[in-house]
Amino acid sequence: MQWKSQLHDLKAYQPGKTMEDVKEQFNLEKVVKLASNENPYGCSPKVKSFISSAAASHAIYPDGYAKQLRMKVAGHLSVEPQQLLFGNGSDEVIQMVSRALLDHTKSTVMAAPTFPQYKHNAIVEGAEVREVPLDGEGRHQLGKMLDCVDETTAVVWLCSPNNPTGEYIRKEELIDFLDRVPSGVLVVLDEAYFEYVTAEDYYDSIELLQTYPHLLVTRTFSKAYGLAGFRIGYGVGSMDVISKLEPIREPFNNNSLAQGAASAALEDQEFIKECRKLNRNGLRQFYEFCEISGVRFLKSQANFILIDFGVSGDEVFRYLMSKGYIVRSGEALGYPQSVRITVGSAEQNEELISLMKEFLALARQY
Ligand SMILES: *Cc1c(COP(=O)(O)O)cnc(C)c1O
Protein backbone atom coordinates (compact mmCIF):
# COMPACT_ATOMS: atom_id res chain seq x y z
CA MET A 1 0.00 0.00 0.00
CA GLN A 2 1.05 3.54 -0.58
CA TRP A 3 1.17 4.95 2.92
CA LYS A 4 2.18 8.57 3.35
CA SER A 5 5.95 8.42 3.87
CA GLN A 6 5.69 10.33 7.17
CA LEU A 7 3.65 7.46 8.65
CA HIS A 8 6.60 5.04 8.58
CA ASP A 9 8.07 6.22 11.88
CA LEU A 10 4.85 7.27 13.53
CA LYS A 11 3.81 5.39 16.64
CA ALA A 12 0.28 4.86 17.88
CA TYR A 13 -0.64 6.50 21.19
CA GLN A 14 0.56 4.27 24.03
CA PRO A 15 -2.12 4.05 26.65
CA GLY A 16 -0.86 3.75 30.21
CA LYS A 17 -1.40 0.61 32.26
CA THR A 18 -4.98 0.23 33.42
CA MET A 19 -5.77 0.14 37.11
CA GLU A 20 -6.88 -3.47 36.69
CA ASP A 21 -3.52 -4.47 35.13
CA VAL A 22 -1.62 -2.92 38.02
CA LYS A 23 -3.87 -4.46 40.65
CA GLU A 24 -3.26 -7.89 39.22
CA GLN A 25 0.46 -7.49 38.57
CA PHE A 26 1.33 -6.29 42.07
CA ASN A 27 -1.42 -8.05 43.94
CA LEU A 28 -2.87 -4.83 45.28
CA GLU A 29 -6.24 -4.14 46.90
CA LYS A 30 -6.38 -0.54 45.81
CA VAL A 31 -4.86 1.34 42.90
CA VAL A 32 -4.96 5.12 42.43
CA LYS A 33 -4.33 6.63 39.02
CA LEU A 34 -2.84 10.11 39.05
CA ALA A 35 -1.45 9.95 35.54
CA SER A 36 -3.85 11.63 33.09
CA ASN A 37 -4.86 14.85 34.85
CA GLU A 38 -8.43 13.74 35.34
CA ASN A 39 -10.49 15.32 38.09
CA PRO A 40 -10.15 13.28 41.33
CA TYR A 41 -13.59 14.56 42.41
CA GLY A 42 -15.28 13.27 39.27
CA CYS A 43 -17.88 15.64 37.87
CA SER A 44 -20.74 17.80 39.09
CA PRO A 45 -23.76 16.01 40.61
CA LYS A 46 -25.79 17.88 38.00
CA VAL A 47 -24.19 15.69 35.35
CA LYS A 48 -25.09 12.56 37.23
CA SER A 49 -28.72 13.56 37.54
CA PHE A 50 -28.82 14.51 33.86
CA ILE A 51 -27.46 11.12 32.84
CA SER A 52 -29.85 9.14 34.98
CA SER A 53 -32.79 11.08 33.57
CA ALA A 54 -31.61 11.32 29.96
CA ALA A 55 -34.55 10.17 27.91
CA ALA A 56 -33.25 10.99 24.44
CA SER A 57 -33.71 8.25 21.92
CA HIS A 58 -30.38 6.67 21.16
CA ALA A 59 -31.62 5.57 17.76
CA ILE A 60 -31.48 9.09 16.36
CA TYR A 61 -28.39 11.01 15.37
CA PRO A 62 -27.18 13.71 17.73
CA ASP A 63 -27.58 17.37 16.91
CA GLY A 64 -24.50 17.83 14.77
CA TYR A 65 -24.40 21.54 15.53
CA ALA A 66 -24.66 20.89 19.29
CA LYS A 67 -27.06 23.79 19.49
CA GLN A 68 -28.02 23.56 23.16
CA LEU A 69 -24.43 23.18 24.32
CA ARG A 70 -23.30 25.84 21.86
CA MET A 71 -25.79 28.39 23.21
CA LYS A 72 -24.74 27.61 26.77
CA VAL A 73 -21.01 27.89 26.12
CA ALA A 74 -21.54 31.06 24.05
CA GLY A 75 -23.48 32.59 26.93
CA HIS A 76 -20.93 31.48 29.47
CA LEU A 77 -18.05 33.04 27.52
CA SER A 78 -20.02 36.00 26.14
CA VAL A 79 -19.15 35.14 22.54
CA GLU A 80 -21.32 34.52 19.49
CA PRO A 81 -22.46 30.91 18.93
CA GLN A 82 -20.73 31.05 15.52
CA GLN A 83 -17.40 31.61 17.27
CA LEU A 84 -17.38 28.03 18.60
CA LEU A 85 -16.15 24.77 17.10
CA PHE A 86 -16.92 21.61 19.05
CA GLY A 87 -14.68 18.58 18.88
CA ASN A 88 -14.63 15.03 20.16
CA GLY A 89 -12.30 16.30 22.85
CA SER A 90 -10.02 19.23 22.13
CA ASP A 91 -7.80 16.56 20.59
CA GLU A 92 -10.16 16.61 17.65
CA VAL A 93 -10.03 20.39 17.44
CA ILE A 94 -6.25 20.08 17.14
CA GLN A 95 -6.75 17.51 14.39
CA MET A 96 -9.22 19.70 12.51
CA VAL A 97 -6.90 22.71 12.67
CA SER A 98 -4.02 20.59 11.38
CA ARG A 99 -6.10 19.14 8.59
CA ALA A 100 -7.33 22.55 7.55
CA LEU A 101 -4.00 24.38 7.56
CA LEU A 102 -1.06 21.99 7.28
CA ASP A 103 0.47 20.08 4.40
CA HIS A 104 3.95 19.30 3.09
CA THR A 105 4.50 22.88 1.94
CA LYS A 106 3.81 24.32 5.40
CA SER A 107 5.68 24.62 8.68
CA THR A 108 4.34 24.80 12.19
CA VAL A 109 5.94 26.09 15.39
CA MET A 110 5.52 24.77 18.92
CA ALA A 111 7.34 24.52 22.22
CA ALA A 112 9.11 21.37 23.42
CA PRO A 113 8.19 19.62 25.61
CA THR A 114 4.52 20.33 25.20
CA PHE A 115 1.29 18.47 24.50
CA PRO A 116 2.32 15.83 21.92
CA GLN A 117 -0.77 15.99 19.71
CA TYR A 118 0.31 19.20 17.93
CA LYS A 119 3.41 17.51 16.59
CA HIS A 120 1.69 14.21 15.93
CA ASN A 121 -1.02 15.78 13.79
CA ALA A 122 1.46 18.03 12.00
CA ILE A 123 3.49 14.97 11.04
CA VAL A 124 0.42 13.17 9.73
CA GLU A 125 -0.25 16.16 7.47
CA GLY A 126 3.36 16.18 6.31
CA ALA A 127 4.21 19.64 7.65
CA GLU A 128 7.65 20.69 8.87
CA VAL A 129 7.69 20.84 12.67
CA ARG A 130 9.78 23.56 14.32
CA GLU A 131 10.20 23.01 18.03
CA VAL A 132 11.52 25.63 20.42
CA PRO A 133 12.76 24.35 23.79
CA LEU A 134 11.05 25.64 26.90
CA ASP A 135 13.34 27.68 29.15
CA GLY A 136 14.78 26.24 32.37
CA GLU A 137 11.60 27.19 34.22
CA GLY A 138 9.39 25.21 31.83
CA ARG A 139 8.10 28.32 30.09
CA HIS A 140 7.55 29.10 26.42
CA GLN A 141 10.27 31.20 24.79
CA LEU A 142 7.94 33.29 22.68
CA GLY A 143 10.67 35.46 21.17
CA LYS A 144 12.48 32.40 19.86
CA MET A 145 9.24 30.92 18.64
CA LEU A 146 8.58 34.10 16.71
CA ASP A 147 12.03 33.82 15.12
CA CYS A 148 10.97 30.43 13.71
CA VAL A 149 7.95 31.89 11.94
CA ASP A 150 8.43 32.53 8.23
CA GLU A 151 6.26 32.69 5.13
CA THR A 152 5.70 28.91 5.22
CA THR A 153 4.35 28.95 8.78
CA ALA A 154 0.62 28.28 9.04
CA VAL A 155 0.08 27.48 12.72
CA VAL A 156 1.82 28.31 16.00
CA TRP A 157 0.79 26.20 19.01
CA LEU A 158 0.89 27.68 22.49
CA CYS A 159 -0.06 25.67 25.56
CA SER A 160 -0.83 27.60 28.73
CA PRO A 161 -0.74 26.26 31.35
CA ASN A 162 1.70 24.01 29.54
CA ASN A 163 1.49 20.24 29.76
CA PRO A 164 3.75 18.78 31.23
CA THR A 165 5.34 21.72 33.09
CA GLY A 166 2.26 23.50 34.49
CA GLU A 167 3.82 26.87 33.67
CA TYR A 168 1.80 29.60 31.98
CA ILE A 169 2.41 32.42 29.55
CA ARG A 170 2.42 35.88 31.11
CA LYS A 171 -0.11 38.40 29.83
CA GLU A 172 2.41 40.98 28.53
CA GLU A 173 4.43 38.31 26.74
CA LEU A 174 1.35 36.92 25.03
CA ILE A 175 0.12 40.32 23.88
CA ASP A 176 3.56 41.21 22.57
CA PHE A 177 3.69 37.90 20.68
CA LEU A 178 0.22 38.37 19.18
CA ASP A 179 1.16 41.90 18.11
CA ARG A 180 4.25 40.68 16.30
CA VAL A 181 3.20 37.39 14.73
CA PRO A 182 1.99 37.85 11.11
CA SER A 183 -1.81 38.00 10.93
CA GLY A 184 -1.80 35.19 8.36
CA VAL A 185 -0.57 32.71 10.96
CA LEU A 186 -3.13 30.98 13.15
CA VAL A 187 -2.09 31.05 16.81
CA VAL A 188 -3.69 28.20 18.73
CA LEU A 189 -3.74 28.77 22.48
CA ASP A 190 -4.51 25.49 24.24
CA GLU A 191 -6.08 26.20 27.61
CA ALA A 192 -7.04 22.67 28.66
CA TYR A 193 -6.28 23.60 32.29
CA PHE A 194 -7.80 27.09 32.22
CA GLU A 195 -10.26 26.38 35.05
CA TYR A 196 -7.42 25.62 37.47
CA VAL A 197 -5.49 28.84 36.94
CA THR A 198 -5.19 31.21 39.91
CA ALA A 199 -2.23 33.40 38.82
CA GLU A 200 -3.01 37.10 38.99
CA ASP A 201 -1.19 37.96 35.80
CA TYR A 202 -3.00 35.40 33.68
CA TYR A 203 -4.59 36.95 30.58
CA ASP A 204 -8.21 36.85 29.48
CA SER A 205 -7.89 34.92 26.24
CA ILE A 206 -11.54 35.37 25.26
CA GLU A 207 -11.16 39.14 25.50
CA LEU A 208 -8.00 38.93 23.36
CA LEU A 209 -10.06 37.37 20.56
CA GLN A 210 -11.64 40.77 19.95
CA THR A 211 -8.25 42.27 19.09
CA TYR A 212 -6.61 39.25 17.46
CA PRO A 213 -8.75 37.47 14.86
CA HIS A 214 -5.88 35.06 14.15
CA LEU A 215 -6.13 33.59 17.64
CA LEU A 216 -7.94 30.32 18.36
CA VAL A 217 -8.43 29.33 22.00
CA THR A 218 -9.10 25.68 22.84
CA ARG A 219 -10.69 24.40 26.03
CA THR A 220 -12.10 21.11 27.20
CA PHE A 221 -14.61 19.40 29.45
CA SER A 222 -12.09 16.62 30.11
CA LYS A 223 -10.07 18.11 32.94
CA ALA A 224 -11.69 20.34 35.61
CA TYR A 225 -15.22 19.49 34.45
CA GLY A 226 -14.42 15.82 34.99
CA LEU A 227 -15.88 14.54 31.71
CA ALA A 228 -12.84 13.01 29.99
CA GLY A 229 -14.84 9.91 29.10
CA PHE A 230 -17.41 11.97 27.20
CA ARG A 231 -14.94 13.59 24.81
CA ILE A 232 -16.06 17.21 24.48
CA GLY A 233 -13.67 20.04 23.79
CA TYR A 234 -14.01 23.20 21.76
CA GLY A 235 -12.25 26.00 19.98
CA VAL A 236 -13.22 29.68 20.30
CA GLY A 237 -12.14 32.05 17.58
CA SER A 238 -13.25 34.71 15.17
CA MET A 239 -16.30 33.83 13.09
CA ASP A 240 -14.09 33.88 10.05
CA VAL A 241 -11.65 31.26 11.42
CA ILE A 242 -14.46 29.06 12.76
CA SER A 243 -16.39 29.17 9.47
CA LYS A 244 -13.27 27.86 7.68
CA LEU A 245 -12.86 25.01 10.18
CA GLU A 246 -16.53 23.96 10.41
CA PRO A 247 -16.58 22.07 7.06
CA ILE A 248 -13.69 19.90 8.29
CA ARG A 249 -15.74 18.72 11.26
CA GLU A 250 -17.45 15.35 11.00
CA PRO A 251 -21.21 15.88 10.88
CA PHE A 252 -21.97 14.07 14.16
CA ASN A 253 -18.70 14.27 16.06
CA ASN A 254 -20.23 14.91 19.49
CA ASN A 255 -22.70 12.33 20.75
CA SER A 256 -26.04 13.25 22.31
CA LEU A 257 -25.30 12.10 25.83
CA ALA A 258 -21.97 13.92 25.92
CA GLN A 259 -23.54 17.16 24.71
CA GLY A 260 -26.13 16.99 27.47
CA ALA A 261 -23.56 16.08 30.09
CA ALA A 262 -21.34 19.01 29.11
CA SER A 263 -24.33 21.40 29.22
CA ALA A 264 -25.19 20.20 32.72
CA ALA A 265 -21.56 20.45 33.84
CA LEU A 266 -21.25 24.03 32.62
CA GLU A 267 -24.17 25.06 34.82
CA ASP A 268 -22.35 24.07 37.98
CA GLN A 269 -19.67 26.74 38.30
CA GLU A 270 -19.67 26.25 42.07
CA PHE A 271 -18.26 22.78 41.48
CA ILE A 272 -15.48 24.21 39.33
CA LYS A 273 -14.68 26.85 41.93
CA GLU A 274 -14.47 24.23 44.64
CA CYS A 275 -12.23 21.98 42.50
CA ARG A 276 -9.94 24.92 41.77
CA LYS A 277 -9.61 25.59 45.49
CA LEU A 278 -9.01 21.96 46.42
CA ASN A 279 -6.46 21.66 43.62
CA ARG A 280 -4.57 24.67 44.98
CA ASN A 281 -4.47 23.03 48.42
CA GLY A 282 -3.26 19.80 46.83
CA LEU A 283 -0.48 21.60 44.99
CA ARG A 284 0.61 23.11 48.31
CA GLN A 285 0.95 19.61 49.76
CA PHE A 286 3.32 18.72 46.92
CA TYR A 287 5.26 21.99 47.14
CA GLU A 288 5.81 21.39 50.81
CA PHE A 289 7.01 17.84 50.19
CA CYS A 290 9.44 19.05 47.53
CA GLU A 291 10.84 21.79 49.73
CA ILE A 292 11.28 19.55 52.75
CA SER A 293 12.80 16.77 50.68
CA GLY A 294 15.02 19.02 48.61
CA VAL A 295 13.77 17.87 45.22
CA ARG A 296 13.28 20.27 42.32
CA PHE A 297 9.84 21.04 40.98
CA LEU A 298 8.04 23.53 38.82
CA LYS A 299 5.26 25.73 40.19
CA SER A 300 2.05 24.75 38.48
CA GLN A 301 -1.11 26.53 37.38
CA ALA A 302 -2.67 23.23 36.36
CA ASN A 303 -3.84 20.11 38.21
CA PHE A 304 -0.51 18.34 37.92
CA ILE A 305 3.05 18.88 39.03
CA LEU A 306 6.36 17.92 37.49
CA ILE A 307 8.85 16.77 40.11
CA ASP A 308 12.52 16.15 39.36
CA PHE A 309 13.94 13.30 41.46
CA GLY A 310 17.38 13.41 39.92
CA VAL A 311 17.13 9.74 38.94
CA SER A 312 15.34 7.98 36.10
CA GLY A 313 11.67 8.93 36.04
CA ASP A 314 10.88 5.34 35.07
CA GLU A 315 12.46 4.16 38.28
CA VAL A 316 10.30 6.46 40.40
CA PHE A 317 7.27 5.51 38.32
CA ARG A 318 7.87 1.77 38.81
CA TYR A 319 8.38 2.11 42.54
CA LEU A 320 5.16 4.09 42.99
CA MET A 321 3.24 1.74 40.74
CA SER A 322 4.34 -1.28 42.76
CA LYS A 323 2.73 0.48 45.74
CA GLY A 324 -0.50 1.20 43.90
CA TYR A 325 0.02 4.75 42.64
CA ILE A 326 0.14 5.28 38.88
CA VAL A 327 1.82 8.52 37.81
CA ARG A 328 3.47 9.50 34.50
CA SER A 329 7.17 8.97 34.04
CA GLY A 330 8.84 12.03 32.57
CA GLU A 331 10.94 9.82 30.26
CA ALA A 332 8.28 9.96 27.57
CA LEU A 333 7.45 13.59 28.32
CA GLY A 334 10.87 15.12 27.68
CA TYR A 335 11.89 15.28 31.36
CA PRO A 336 13.69 11.97 31.91
CA GLN A 337 14.47 12.60 35.57
CA SER A 338 10.98 13.69 36.51
CA VAL A 339 7.53 12.31 37.06
CA ARG A 340 4.32 14.16 36.33
CA ILE A 341 1.75 13.71 39.04
CA THR A 342 -1.91 14.63 38.81
CA VAL A 343 -3.06 16.35 41.97
CA GLY A 344 -5.43 13.98 43.72
CA SER A 345 -7.62 14.29 46.80
CA ALA A 346 -5.89 15.45 49.99
CA GLU A 347 -5.75 11.88 51.22
CA GLN A 348 -4.38 10.47 47.96
CA ASN A 349 -1.74 13.20 47.86
CA GLU A 350 -0.70 12.46 51.39
CA GLU A 351 -0.37 8.74 50.72
CA LEU A 352 1.58 9.35 47.56
CA ILE A 353 3.86 11.79 49.34
CA SER A 354 4.74 9.24 52.00
CA LEU A 355 5.56 6.74 49.24
CA MET A 356 7.79 9.31 47.54
CA LYS A 357 9.55 9.92 50.85
CA GLU A 358 10.08 6.17 51.12
CA PHE A 359 11.49 6.12 47.62
CA LEU A 360 13.90 8.96 48.38
CA ALA A 361 15.06 7.31 51.60
CA LEU A 362 15.84 4.12 49.67
CA ALA A 363 17.44 5.94 46.76
CA ARG A 364 19.63 8.04 49.03
CA GLN A 365 21.02 5.00 50.84
CA TYR A 366 23.04 4.13 47.77
C1 LIG B 1 -5.66 16.72 28.12
C2 LIG B 1 -5.23 17.75 27.16
C3 LIG B 1 -5.91 17.98 25.97
C4 LIG B 1 -6.92 17.04 25.40
O1 LIG B 1 -8.09 17.09 25.99
P1 LIG B 1 -9.37 16.40 25.36
O2 LIG B 1 -10.34 17.53 25.32
O3 LIG B 1 -9.72 15.33 26.31
O4 LIG B 1 -9.08 15.88 23.99
C5 LIG B 1 -5.51 19.03 25.15
N1 LIG B 1 -4.46 19.79 25.49
C6 LIG B 1 -3.78 19.58 26.61
C7 LIG B 1 -2.63 20.46 26.93
C8 LIG B 1 -4.12 18.55 27.48
O5 LIG B 1 -3.37 18.31 28.55
The ligand as an ORCA input file, in Angstrom:
! r2SCAN-3c Opt
* xyz 0 1
  C      -5.665     16.715     28.125
  C      -5.228     17.749     27.162
  C      -5.911     17.983     25.973
  C      -6.918     17.042     25.405
  O      -8.094     17.088     25.991
  P      -9.366     16.397     25.356
  O     -10.339     17.528     25.325
  O      -9.718     15.329     26.312
  O      -9.077     15.877     23.989
  C      -5.510     19.030     25.151
  N      -4.464     19.786     25.490
  C      -3.776     19.580     26.610
  C      -2.628     20.457     26.927
  C      -4.121     18.551     27.476
  O      -3.370     18.311     28.547
*
